Amino acid sequence: MIKRKKECIAMLLAGGQGSRLYVLTEDTAKPAVPFGGKYRIIDFSLSNCVNSGIDTVGILTQYQPLELNGYIGNGQPWDLNRNFGGAHVLPPYTKTKHNDWYKGTANAIYQNIPFIDRYNPEYVVILSGDHIYKMDYNKMLQFHKEKQSECTIAVITVSPDDATRMGIMSTDENMSITDFEEKPKHPKSLQASMGVYIFTWEVLKQYLIADEEDPKSENDFGKNVIPAFLQDGRRLFAYPFDGYWKDVGTLDSLWDANMDLLDPNDPLNMRDPSFKVYARNYATPSTRIDSGAKVSNSFVAEGCIIQGTVEHSVLYTGCLVEEGAVVTGTVLMPNTVVKKGSEVNYAIIGEQCVIEGGAKIGERPENVVGKEWGIAVVGHKKTVPSGSIVKPRAIV
């Protein structure tokens, strides 16, 4: 009997705690955090797979997986409900000899070698579930084949400040990787890893097994596996990407990425019908904007009721802004209520929050003279009492 196989499958790392998002990830995994009014962060990686012709995706979960598991379901919204392949949620599970949580990115893939071997792929794409971008992985795969690469890493040019907190690589004129360093104090280049890897599976499998057997290893791709490839003289290449990409691992970057959606130039190209971003959108009533409401340069998702003022903001499904309330430069996550007479400026407000009348959250940048300005954040399911003041950079 001939074993069925897939040429390429994807493994999506979605188990991180996302501690730098603080209250927004207290009870949910970072990839499940709402984004852009109608999406979750993980929608971008899943949609990239579908648009790239990859129909088999293993989604590795660990930290607070309940909401993420329910959201993914059988993968149908992303056309990933298949008889052979599709979307599979892969939490750590009990084994005969060991019962371990995922210890690192490489260990997470190692623990799922049987899942990958089930599809007998020639190539495996390793992805992070916490980045906002649109990318055709098939083009990267063609590059991988043309270079006869064993490991290809997608790279993007970053600023010198950003380079110190990312994986940085140096390349020759052929884009062959000559040096790789994780979070260097003194970067040798500005080519940063996007957390998107393509490996030739049989080669990667050998290195995962060897890495697991090394008691000194941190079981991490950037710290252990890729340096081992380099040390052994394996064929590593950098694939340059010049599109929009943002790591939304901090509150500021999450807010920035939401605001980028309001840019008239549409840097994410969200309106491209040939490369859609898919999401699980539950049935909701139509949005209602009352006659006295004022809405400008904002994204207002389905099921919202707007009676007050909304400016340069992103409102997720089911939000209510009452008459006399003002929302400016803000991200409102699902089913949040901003009551009459309250004011929300330059903030991220979590899911199912209630901002009582007369409360004031955040401040416009021009009004903060001689002080450190920043976005204010309110965690999920919080009530901000009437008359409360939440200052810039404060976290509730």
ABEGO torsion letter per residue (X at the ends): XBBBBBABBBBBBAABAGAAAEAAAAABBAAABBBGGABBAAAAAAAAAAAAGBABBBBBBABGAAAAAAAAEAGAAAGABBABEEBBBBBBBBBAABBBBBABAAAAAAAAAAAAAAAGBABBBBBBAABBBBBBAAAAAAAAAAAGBABBBBBBBBBAAAAAABBBBBBBAAGBBABBBBGBABBABABBBAGBBBBBAAAAAAAAAAAAABAABAGBAAAAAAAAAAAAGBBBBBBBBABBBBBAABAAAAAAAAAAAABAAGAAGAABAABBBBBBBBBBBBBBBBAABBBBGBBBBBGBBBABBBBGBBBBBGBBBBBGBBBBGBBBBBGBBBBBGBBBBGBBBBBGBBBBBGBBBEBBAAABBGBBBBBBBBBBGBBBBBGBBBBBGBBX
